[in-house]
């Protein structure tokens, strides 16, 4: 299990709820891309997505 800096995650999303939704959607994308390319991932798609969010690589747009 990897360590996640919650302060970094909170800095890149308005709330933990939004962070969870963003990471979950990205994890699904990563898993589908890996399956299509028949790749073996070094970590779980969820961990990969959370680390991307933590580093600020994931952006989102609120649609009203």
C-alpha positions as CSV (number, residue, x, y, z in Angstrom):
1,X,0.0,0.0,0.0
2,X,1.4,3.4,-0.9
3,X,1.3,6.6,1.1
4,X,-0.9,9.4,-0.3
5,X,-0.4,13.0,0.8
6,X,-4.0,14.2,1.5
7,X,-2.9,17.8,1.6
8,X,-1.7,17.5,-2.0
9,X,-4.9,15.7,-3.1
10,X,-7.1,18.4,-1.4
11,X,-5.1,21.1,-3.1
12,X,-6.0,19.7,-6.5
13,X,-9.7,19.1,-5.8
14,X,-12.4,21.2,-4.1
15,X,-13.4,18.4,-1.8
16,X,-12.5,14.8,-1.0
17,X,-15.8,13.7,-2.6
18,X,-14.7,15.3,-5.9
19,X,-11.2,13.8,-5.5
20,X,-12.7,10.4,-5.1
21,X,-14.9,10.7,-8.2
22,X,-12.1,12.0,-10.3
23,X,-9.7,9.3,-9.2
24,X,-12.3,6.6,-9.7
25,X,-13.1,7.8,-13.3
26,X,-9.4,7.9,-14.1
27,X,-8.8,4.5,-12.6
28,X,-11.5,3.1,-15.0
29,X,-9.7,4.7,-17.9
30,X,-6.4,3.3,-16.9
31,X,-7.8,-0.2,-16.4
32,X,-9.5,-0.1,-19.8
33,X,-6.4,1.2,-21.6
34,X,-4.3,-1.5,-20.0
35,X,-6.7,-4.2,-21.0
36,X,-6.9,-3.0,-24.6
37,X,-3.2,-2.9,-24.9
38,X,-2.8,-6.1,-22.9
39,X,-0.4,-4.4,-20.4
40,X,0.5,-5.6,-16.9
41,X,0.5,-2.6,-14.6
42,X,3.1,-2.2,-11.9
43,X,0.4,-0.9,-9.5
44,X,-3.4,-1.0,-9.3
45,X,-5.2,1.5,-11.5
46,X,-6.7,3.2,-8.4
47,X,-3.3,3.8,-6.9
48,X,-2.0,5.1,-10.3
49,X,-5.0,7.5,-10.5
50,X,-4.6,8.8,-7.0
51,X,-0.9,9.5,-7.5
52,X,-1.8,11.4,-10.7
53,X,-4.3,13.5,-8.8
54,X,-1.8,14.1,-6.0
55,X,0.8,15.4,-8.5
56,X,-1.8,17.7,-10.2
57,X,-1.8,15.8,-13.5
58,X,-5.6,15.4,-13.5
59,X,-7.8,18.4,-14.2
60,X,-11.6,18.6,-14.1
61,X,-14.3,20.9,-15.1
62,X,-17.6,21.4,-13.2
63,X,-20.6,21.2,-15.5
64,X,-23.8,22.8,-14.3
